[in-house]
């Protein structure tokens, strides 16, 4: 391995756990408080049903010091039943893996030999209030064209003039105020049936916002294809969807994620 390759490999190892937690946990806007189950994660050997989808996407993470990191990711999804996400960095090195099953979930960071386990539909570090928890079904739903959390109660709706990020185009859009069953407050803008942005407050009271810059049709479904995640007006994560395929069955190996005995557990 060349010196340059070695440096890149070390960079991936150094950022592995932090990057994956940021990517997964930063999909904060769909999160809410859920109950934890006590059962452990097990592999499901059943083939995926025909309503599954596979999404390939690229992402860029922006750190507060002005640096950025580009990664590739793939999501295998059987809506409301099971999910697998793989994150790779420079040279195709595996950064992290997530497996979510109805029995439980686990995240593995092979370059750092660490793992996290939990249960229930909320994924994240329950003992770290500085990191948001995410509702895994709603996160995966974004790649299926579902941006707004389900079962929101609308409080009000109004028309307003909206100017895009480039400051060029403007249009009249509808601004919705809504709340979920736990009274968490959401605001979102909608134009011609497309959600332009969705905002809420994080657990620490800071403003958090999801901005959809572009929609594309993947396998017949209009889906956000370029998404930015903001916190206190600063963009820290960008996602660009490359392709989405639907109606595919996955091999049973997709739903197996082994944890070597030498790996150390974190969080919980």
Secondary structure, 3 states (H helix, E strand, C coil): CCHHHHHHHHHHHHHHHHHHHHHHHCCHHHCCCCCCCCCCCCCCCCCCCCCCEEEEEEEEEECCCCCEEEEEEEEEEECCCEEEEEEECHHHCEEEEEEEECCEEEEEECCCCEEEEECCCEECCCCCCCCCCEEHHHHHHHCCCCCCCCCCEEEEEEEEEEECCCCCCEEEEEEEEEECCCCCEEEEEEECCEEEEEEEECCCCCEEEEEEEEEEEECCEEEEEEEEEEECCEEEEEEEEEEEEECCCCCHHHHCCCCCCCCEECCC
